[in-house]
Amino acid sequence: MIASRLAPTERPRYGFFGRMKTEMFYPRDWQGITLEQFIQSVDVYIRWYNEKRIKVSLGSLSPIQYRKSLEFTA
């Protein structure tokens, strides 16, 4: 699908899954991996992506660190 044809609400989803495939899926050999192991790997990646990765747009903080700096988390 051409990026310019995507609805604005679809672009973040395509961006995330493209990044996940590049960072997590393509570099590994998935032969011999069970479905449960694959699901666990995806879960670990999503948790890392949402909680621990460093974002320059957040002042070089992880999303959790950024929220704590704004006092949004307990």
NUMAR-910669 format. One record per atom (N, C-alpha, C): residue number from 1; residue in three letters; atom name; x negated, y negated, z negated. Coordinates in nm, 4 decimals. Each point is the difference from the previous one (the first is absolute). Example, Ala and Ser with C-alpha at 12.3 -4.5 7.8 and 13.67 -1.06 7.14 Angstrom:
<atoms>
+-----+------+------+----------+----------+----------+
|  nr | rest | atom |        X |        Y |        Z |
+-----+------+------+----------+----------+----------+
|   1 |  ALA |    N |  -1.3190 |   0.5690 |  -0.7800 |
|   1 |  ALA |   CA |   0.0890 |  -0.1190 |   0.0000 |
|   1 |  ALA |    C |  -0.0900 |  -0.1200 |   0.0000 |
|   2 |  SER |    N |   0.0350 |  -0.1050 |   0.0720 |
|   2 |  SER |   CA |  -0.0820 |  -0.1190 |  -0.0060 |
|   2 |  SER |    C |   0.0770 |  -0.1090 |  -0.0730 |
+-----+------+------+----------+----------+----------+
</atoms>
This chain:
<atoms>
+-----+------+------+----------+----------+----------+
|  nr | rest | atom |        X |        Y |        Z |
+-----+------+------+----------+----------+----------+
|   1 |  MET |    N |  -0.0832 |   0.1168 |   0.0000 |
|   1 |  MET |   CA |   0.0832 |  -0.1168 |   0.0000 |
|   1 |  MET |    C |  -0.0889 |  -0.1248 |   0.0000 |
|   2 |  ILE |    N |   0.0405 |  -0.0983 |   0.0710 |
|   2 |  ILE |   CA |  -0.0764 |  -0.1235 |   0.0086 |
|   2 |  ILE |    C |   0.0308 |  -0.0852 |  -0.1228 |
|   3 |  ALA |    N |  -0.1049 |  -0.0508 |  -0.0640 |
|   3 |  ALA |   CA |   0.0172 |  -0.0751 |  -0.1248 |
|   3 |  ALA |    C |   0.0905 |  -0.1210 |   0.0171 |
|   4 |  SER |    N |  -0.0070 |  -0.0660 |   0.1143 |
|   4 |  SER |   CA |   0.0824 |  -0.1197 |   0.0196 |
|   4 |  SER |    C |   0.1482 |   0.0340 |   0.0104 |
|   5 |  ARG |    N |   0.0332 |   0.1250 |   0.0309 |
|   5 |  ARG |   CA |   0.1398 |   0.0413 |   0.0095 |
|   5 |  ARG |    C |   0.0581 |   0.0439 |  -0.1335 |
|   6 |  LEU |    N |  -0.0825 |   0.0208 |  -0.0989 |
|   6 |  LEU |   CA |   0.0483 |   0.0458 |  -0.1295 |
|   6 |  LEU |    C |   0.0773 |  -0.1098 |  -0.0709 |
|   7 |  ALA |    N |   0.1034 |   0.0418 |  -0.0700 |
|   7 |  ALA |   CA |   0.0716 |  -0.0943 |  -0.0851 |
|   7 |  ALA |    C |  -0.0941 |  -0.0443 |  -0.1112 |
|   8 |  PRO |    N |   0.0096 |  -0.1246 |  -0.0427 |
|   8 |  PRO |   CA |  -0.0900 |  -0.0477 |  -0.1067 |
|   8 |  PRO |    C |   0.0031 |   0.0867 |  -0.1252 |
|   9 |  THR |    N |   0.1115 |   0.0643 |  -0.0292 |
|   9 |  THR |   CA |   0.0077 |   0.0855 |  -0.1182 |
|   9 |  THR |    C |  -0.0730 |   0.1315 |   0.0191 |
|  10 |  GLU |    N |  -0.0272 |   0.0404 |   0.1242 |
|  10 |  GLU |   CA |  -0.0692 |   0.1253 |   0.0281 |
|  10 |  GLU |    C |  -0.1517 |  -0.0153 |  -0.0003 |
|  11 |  ARG |    N |  -0.0514 |  -0.1180 |   0.0222 |
|  11 |  ARG |   CA |  -0.1446 |  -0.0198 |   0.0135 |
|  11 |  ARG |    C |  -0.0793 |   0.0424 |  -0.1225 |
|  12 |  PRO |    N |   0.0415 |  -0.0340 |  -0.1218 |
|  12 |  PRO |   CA |  -0.0783 |   0.0461 |  -0.1169 |
|  12 |  PRO |    C |  -0.0076 |   0.1517 |  -0.0100 |
|  13 |  ARG |    N |   0.1079 |   0.0679 |   0.0338 |
|  13 |  ARG |   CA |   0.0013 |   0.1459 |  -0.0064 |
|  13 |  ARG |    C |  -0.0989 |   0.0591 |   0.0996 |
|  14 |  TYR |    N |   0.0001 |  -0.0499 |   0.1228 |
|  14 |  TYR |   CA |  -0.0944 |   0.0498 |   0.0991 |
|  14 |  TYR |    C |  -0.1432 |  -0.0326 |  -0.0414 |
|  15 |  GLY |    N |  -0.0217 |  -0.1161 |  -0.0581 |
|  15 |  GLY |   CA |  -0.1331 |  -0.0368 |  -0.0475 |
|  15 |  GLY |    C |  -0.0482 |   0.0919 |  -0.1097 |
|  16 |  PHE |    N |   0.0864 |   0.0295 |  -0.0968 |
|  16 |  PHE |   CA |  -0.0383 |   0.0886 |  -0.1097 |
|  16 |  PHE |    C |  -0.0327 |   0.1396 |   0.0497 |
|  17 |  PHE |    N |   0.0883 |   0.0575 |   0.0809 |
|  17 |  PHE |   CA |  -0.0234 |   0.1372 |   0.0453 |
|  17 |  PHE |    C |  -0.1204 |   0.0086 |   0.0925 |
|  18 |  GLY |    N |  -0.0253 |  -0.1038 |   0.0787 |
|  18 |  GLY |   CA |  -0.1207 |  -0.0020 |   0.0815 |
|  18 |  GLY |    C |  -0.1248 |  -0.0006 |  -0.0857 |
|  19 |  ARG |    N |   0.0011 |  -0.0803 |  -0.1056 |
|  19 |  ARG |   CA |  -0.1133 |  -0.0057 |  -0.0925 |
|  19 |  ARG |    C |  -0.0166 |   0.1328 |  -0.0741 |
|  20 |  MET |    N |   0.1112 |   0.0597 |  -0.0423 |
|  20 |  MET |   CA |  -0.0082 |   0.1270 |  -0.0712 |
|  20 |  MET |    C |  -0.0580 |   0.1088 |   0.0899 |
|  21 |  LYS |    N |   0.0421 |   0.0051 |   0.1253 |
|  21 |  LYS |   CA |  -0.0547 |   0.1004 |   0.0917 |
|  21 |  LYS |    C |  -0.1494 |  -0.0213 |   0.0201 |
|  22 |  THR |    N |  -0.0417 |  -0.1248 |   0.0151 |
|  22 |  THR |   CA |  -0.1416 |  -0.0298 |   0.0232 |
|  22 |  THR |    C |  -0.0846 |   0.0311 |  -0.1228 |
|  23 |  GLU |    N |   0.0473 |  -0.0368 |  -0.1179 |
|  23 |  GLU |   CA |  -0.0795 |   0.0149 |  -0.1220 |
|  23 |  GLU |    C |   0.0108 |   0.1384 |  -0.0640 |
|  24 |  MET |    N |   0.1170 |   0.0641 |   0.0112 |
|  24 |  MET |   CA |   0.0202 |   0.1244 |  -0.0727 |
|  24 |  MET |    C |   0.0126 |   0.1211 |   0.0911 |
|  25 |  PHE |    N |   0.0762 |  -0.0116 |   0.1061 |
|  25 |  PHE |   CA |   0.0344 |   0.1181 |   0.0783 |
|  25 |  PHE |    C |  -0.1090 |   0.0409 |   0.0988 |
|  26 |  TYR |    N |  -0.0416 |  -0.0905 |   0.0875 |
|  26 |  TYR |   CA |  -0.0946 |   0.0357 |   0.1060 |
|  26 |  TYR |    C |  -0.1375 |   0.0452 |  -0.0492 |
|  27 |  PRO |    N |  -0.0561 |  -0.0565 |  -0.1060 |
|  27 |  PRO |   CA |  -0.1347 |   0.0419 |  -0.0408 |
|  27 |  PRO |    C |  -0.0090 |   0.1417 |  -0.0585 |
|  28 |  ARG |    N |   0.1119 |   0.0623 |  -0.0309 |
|  28 |  ARG |   CA |  -0.0033 |   0.1301 |  -0.0681 |
|  28 |  ARG |    C |   0.0352 |   0.1148 |   0.0934 |
|  29 |  ASP |    N |  -0.0462 |   0.1174 |  -0.0360 |
|  29 |  ASP |   CA |   0.0395 |   0.1231 |   0.0662 |
|  29 |  ASP |    C |   0.1128 |   0.0595 |  -0.0833 |
|  30 |  TRP |    N |   0.1186 |   0.0062 |   0.0545 |
|  30 |  TRP |   CA |   0.1174 |   0.0419 |  -0.0761 |
|  30 |  TRP |    C |   0.0302 |   0.1491 |   0.0149 |
|  31 |  GLN |    N |  -0.0841 |   0.0733 |   0.0701 |
|  31 |  GLN |   CA |   0.0231 |   0.1441 |   0.0129 |
|  31 |  GLN |    C |  -0.0172 |   0.0661 |  -0.1369 |
|  32 |  GLY |    N |   0.0896 |   0.0890 |  -0.0315 |
|  32 |  GLY |   CA |  -0.0079 |   0.0703 |  -0.1273 |
|  32 |  GLY |    C |   0.0623 |  -0.0759 |  -0.1152 |
|  33 |  ILE |    N |   0.0555 |  -0.1173 |   0.0257 |
|  33 |  ILE |   CA |   0.0648 |  -0.0797 |  -0.1042 |
|  33 |  ILE |    C |   0.1485 |   0.0362 |  -0.0022 |
|  34 |  THR |    N |   0.0503 |   0.0292 |  -0.1169 |
|  34 |  THR |   CA |   0.1421 |   0.0319 |  -0.0127 |
|  34 |  THR |    C |   0.0827 |  -0.1278 |   0.0053 |
|  35 |  LEU |    N |   0.1286 |   0.0147 |   0.0219 |
|  35 |  LEU |   CA |   0.0897 |  -0.1148 |   0.0031 |
|  35 |  LEU |    C |  -0.0029 |  -0.0737 |  -0.1338 |
|  36 |  GLU |    N |  -0.0040 |   0.0738 |  -0.1088 |
|  36 |  GLU |   CA |  -0.0044 |  -0.0619 |  -0.1326 |
|  36 |  GLU |    C |  -0.1274 |  -0.0830 |  -0.0188 |
|  37 |  GLN |    N |  -0.1134 |   0.0546 |   0.0472 |
|  37 |  GLN |   CA |  -0.1260 |  -0.0744 |  -0.0091 |
|  37 |  GLN |    C |   0.0042 |  -0.1259 |   0.0860 |
|  38 |  PHE |    N |   0.0605 |   0.0104 |   0.1183 |
|  38 |  PHE |   CA |   0.0122 |  -0.1162 |   0.0879 |
|  38 |  PHE |    C |   0.0871 |  -0.1075 |  -0.0649 |
|  39 |  ILE |    N |   0.1122 |   0.0411 |  -0.0556 |
|  39 |  ILE |   CA |   0.0896 |  -0.0959 |  -0.0660 |
|  39 |  ILE |    C |  -0.0713 |  -0.0664 |  -0.1172 |
|  40 |  GLN |    N |  -0.0774 |   0.0764 |  -0.0757 |
|  40 |  GLN |   CA |  -0.0749 |  -0.0572 |  -0.1116 |
|  40 |  GLN |    C |  -0.1036 |  -0.1008 |   0.0518 |
|  41 |  SER |    N |  -0.0660 |   0.0304 |   0.1101 |
|  41 |  SER |   CA |  -0.0986 |  -0.0922 |   0.0576 |
|  41 |  SER |    C |   0.0657 |  -0.1302 |   0.0434 |
|  42 |  VAL |    N |   0.1170 |   0.0100 |   0.0620 |
|  42 |  VAL |   CA |   0.0732 |  -0.1200 |   0.0417 |
|  42 |  VAL |    C |   0.0411 |  -0.0802 |  -0.1227 |
|  43 |  ASP |    N |   0.0481 |   0.0669 |  -0.1039 |
|  43 |  ASP |   CA |   0.0400 |  -0.0676 |  -0.1232 |
|  43 |  ASP |    C |  -0.1176 |  -0.0741 |  -0.0639 |
|  44 |  VAL |    N |  -0.1153 |   0.0657 |  -0.0065 |
|  44 |  VAL |   CA |  -0.1197 |  -0.0632 |  -0.0575 |
|  44 |  VAL |    C |  -0.0396 |  -0.1224 |   0.0815 |
|  45 |  TYR |    N |   0.0055 |   0.0114 |   0.1330 |
|  45 |  TYR |   CA |  -0.0358 |  -0.1133 |   0.0851 |
|  45 |  TYR |    C |   0.0961 |  -0.1170 |  -0.0210 |
|  46 |  ILE |    N |   0.1291 |   0.0284 |  -0.0015 |
|  46 |  ILE |   CA |   0.0988 |  -0.1077 |  -0.0172 |
|  46 |  ILE |    C |  -0.0166 |  -0.0682 |  -0.1352 |
|  47 |  ARG |    N |  -0.0247 |   0.0771 |  -0.1045 |
|  47 |  ARG |   CA |  -0.0231 |  -0.0609 |  -0.1325 |
|  47 |  ARG |    C |  -0.1251 |  -0.0875 |   0.0013 |
|  48 |  TRP |    N |  -0.1072 |   0.0478 |   0.0636 |
|  48 |  TRP |   CA |  -0.1217 |  -0.0809 |   0.0111 |
|  48 |  TRP |    C |   0.0298 |  -0.1272 |   0.0792 |
|  49 |  TYR |    N |   0.0697 |   0.0127 |   0.1109 |
|  49 |  TYR |   CA |   0.0304 |  -0.1142 |   0.0873 |
|  49 |  TYR |    C |   0.0820 |  -0.1046 |  -0.0748 |
|  50 |  ASN |    N |   0.0979 |   0.0443 |  -0.0767 |
|  50 |  ASN |   CA |   0.0895 |  -0.0925 |  -0.0700 |
|  50 |  ASN |    C |  -0.0576 |  -0.0568 |  -0.1296 |
|  51 |  GLU |    N |  -0.0943 |   0.0719 |  -0.0621 |
|  51 |  GLU |   CA |  -0.0439 |  -0.0403 |  -0.1337 |
|  51 |  GLU |    C |  -0.1460 |  -0.0391 |  -0.0119 |
|  52 |  LYS |    N |  -0.0890 |   0.0611 |   0.0777 |
|  52 |  LYS |   CA |  -0.1424 |  -0.0168 |  -0.0287 |
|  52 |  LYS |    C |  -0.0835 |  -0.0659 |   0.1086 |
|  53 |  ARG |    N |   0.0465 |  -0.0024 |   0.1243 |
|  53 |  ARG |   CA |  -0.0848 |  -0.0542 |   0.1063 |
|  53 |  ARG |    C |  -0.0194 |  -0.1495 |  -0.0192 |
|  54 |  ILE |    N |  -0.1150 |  -0.0474 |   0.0378 |
|  54 |  ILE |   CA |  -0.0342 |  -0.1412 |  -0.0138 |
|  54 |  ILE |    C |   0.0532 |  -0.0764 |   0.1208 |
|  55 |  LYS |    N |   0.0696 |  -0.1089 |  -0.0247 |
|  55 |  LYS |   CA |   0.0541 |  -0.0836 |   0.1064 |
|  55 |  LYS |    C |  -0.0610 |  -0.1384 |  -0.0088 |
|  56 |  VAL |    N |  -0.0593 |  -0.0451 |   0.1081 |
|  56 |  VAL |   CA |  -0.0585 |  -0.1335 |   0.0047 |
|  56 |  VAL |    C |   0.1093 |  -0.1051 |  -0.0181 |
|  57 |  SER |    N |   0.1180 |   0.0256 |   0.0581 |
|  57 |  SER |   CA |   0.1090 |  -0.0971 |  -0.0110 |
|  57 |  SER |    C |   0.0521 |  -0.0145 |  -0.1433 |
|  58 |  LEU |    N |  -0.0357 |   0.0928 |  -0.0881 |
|  58 |  LEU |   CA |   0.0376 |  -0.0099 |  -0.1416 |
|  58 |  LEU |    C |  -0.1181 |  -0.0436 |  -0.0849 |
|  59 |  GLY |    N |  -0.0945 |  -0.0695 |   0.0617 |
|  59 |  GLY |   CA |  -0.1156 |  -0.0475 |  -0.0745 |
|  59 |  GLY |    C |  -0.0985 |   0.1112 |  -0.0317 |
|  60 |  SER |    N |  -0.0128 |   0.0962 |   0.0895 |
|  60 |  SER |   CA |  -0.0893 |   0.1164 |  -0.0169 |
|  60 |  SER |    C |   0.0342 |   0.0815 |  -0.1246 |
|  61 |  LEU |    N |   0.1290 |   0.0082 |  -0.0284 |
|  61 |  LEU |   CA |   0.0499 |   0.0814 |  -0.1112 |
|  61 |  LEU |    C |   0.0867 |   0.1119 |   0.0560 |
|  62 |  SER |    N |   0.0180 |   0.1046 |  -0.0794 |
|  62 |  SER |   CA |   0.0966 |   0.1022 |   0.0370 |
|  62 |  SER |    C |   0.1394 |  -0.0567 |  -0.0280 |
|  63 |  PRO |    N |   0.1044 |   0.0572 |   0.0594 |
|  63 |  PRO |   CA |   0.1345 |  -0.0495 |  -0.0285 |
|  63 |  PRO |    C |   0.0350 |   0.0013 |  -0.1492 |
|  64 |  ILE |    N |  -0.0427 |   0.1037 |  -0.0718 |
|  64 |  ILE |   CA |   0.0272 |   0.0066 |  -0.1449 |
|  64 |  ILE |    C |  -0.0737 |  -0.1116 |  -0.0737 |
|  65 |  GLN |    N |  -0.1285 |  -0.0200 |   0.0328 |
|  65 |  GLN |   CA |  -0.0771 |  -0.1071 |  -0.0644 |
|  65 |  GLN |    C |   0.0624 |  -0.1356 |   0.0298 |
|  66 |  TYR |    N |   0.0465 |  -0.0183 |   0.1223 |
|  66 |  TYR |   CA |   0.0618 |  -0.1273 |   0.0385 |
|  66 |  TYR |    C |   0.1281 |  -0.0241 |  -0.0798 |
|  67 |  ARG |    N |   0.0838 |   0.1023 |  -0.0114 |
|  67 |  ARG |   CA |   0.1239 |  -0.0150 |  -0.0777 |
|  67 |  ARG |    C |  -0.0305 |  -0.0296 |  -0.1467 |
|  68 |  LYS |    N |  -0.1022 |   0.0670 |  -0.0541 |
|  68 |  LYS |   CA |  -0.0377 |  -0.0277 |  -0.1394 |
|  68 |  LYS |    C |  -0.0491 |  -0.1426 |  -0.0156 |
|  69 |  SER |    N |  -0.0732 |  -0.0499 |   0.0995 |
|  69 |  SER |   CA |  -0.0487 |  -0.1378 |  -0.0086 |
|  69 |  SER |    C |   0.1144 |  -0.0999 |   0.0020 |
|  70 |  LEU |    N |   0.1126 |   0.0399 |   0.0592 |
|  70 |  LEU |   CA |   0.1182 |  -0.0867 |   0.0027 |
|  70 |  LEU |    C |   0.0964 |   0.0322 |  -0.1126 |
|  71 |  GLU |    N |  -0.0369 |   0.0965 |  -0.0834 |
|  71 |  GLU |   CA |   0.0788 |   0.0457 |  -0.1132 |
|  71 |  GLU |    C |   0.1351 |   0.0563 |   0.0418 |
|  72 |  PHE |    N |   0.0012 |   0.0760 |   0.1136 |
|  72 |  PHE |   CA |   0.1225 |   0.0659 |   0.0457 |
|  72 |  PHE |    C |   0.0134 |   0.1400 |  -0.0555 |
|  73 |  THR |    N |  -0.1063 |   0.0549 |  -0.0600 |
|  73 |  THR |   CA |   0.0093 |   0.1343 |  -0.0550 |
|  73 |  THR |    C |  -0.0226 |  -0.0046 |  -0.1503 |
|  74 |  ALA |    N |   0.0542 |   0.0995 |  -0.0667 |
|  74 |  ALA |   CA |  -0.0152 |   0.0050 |  -0.1467 |
|  74 |  ALA |    C |  -0.1303 |   0.0645 |  -0.0385 |
+-----+------+------+----------+----------+----------+
</atoms>
